[in-house]
């Protein structure tokens, strides 16, 4: 029983670490999808939590039933032979684009916040990521088991400070700042995009875990954990919503009142959230490419990091900004099929 809970926690933490990234850590994603919805943001987060639990678990169980080694088997089952291959290729492009964006983000973090070299930040992160990924899924599980508790601690500290210093009664009176967007649509879009991205890790993770009951427990832990982090961050930002307009990193403004020491804890957590997303993306992309190119898995990973570094220098993330909206719509189709398709027989 103890072993089941330990493995389930590792699965749940890996689920959380795969979903959260630079946008989550900075607060920008939460601000755009939830906080600006005002008093309705809590309903959106509750709906997202339900969908993360249900659909994330279902995705891992599908990987378990298919005995999937990469997300290609998943897409072929959902979309069929013809469209599944197109979806797999499209996911690969997005994963590589997000990889370059994450690598560029670590360089910017080192340069702008610490005054160190951009190239040092990118190369250091790529090197550490490579050392983790060559250990396979075990390495990813271990890193997330270390990093995700730090994320929980950070969001808890932010929420507690907001509760002590903010005006709690005002939360029920905050109007929506997004007149053309409904909280339910924002919640569904947020989950759809993140699950479409997370398939690179969740599908092969489900394929490696032998016990479906442990997968279900891990899915609950991951989905509820994501919901708790969303609620805590949203709560802290809502208390200072009028001051966050136009800020690039809303969470940095929120923690400013907590002192200089909290700044470095925040930077550590932000780097950790970028790092966990990066290793998940590269692992999933490499696992899929290893089935179609005649190179060793370690060689493919090294090449992904090399080209990711080069593209991070010439602005490839700009391309991602155009592909992201389309990928979000594809994600909605994906979760509709995930709901409608029956799980294959064991």
KASULNOR-V728719 format. One record per helix or strand. SS is the DSSP state (2 for helix, 1 for strand). FROM is the first residue (numbers start at 1). LEN is the number of residues. If there is no record, write none. Layout:
[[SS | FROM | LEN] [SS | FROM | LEN]]
This chain:
[[2 | 2 | 18] [2 | 22 | 5] [2 | 28 | 6] [2 | 35 | 32] [2 | 71 | 44] [2 | 118 | 16] [2 | 137 | 29] [2 | 168 | 6] [2 | 183 | 26] [2 | 212 | 27] [2 | 241 | 3] [2 | 250 | 9] [2 | 260 | 30] [2 | 297 | 18] [2 | 317 | 24]]
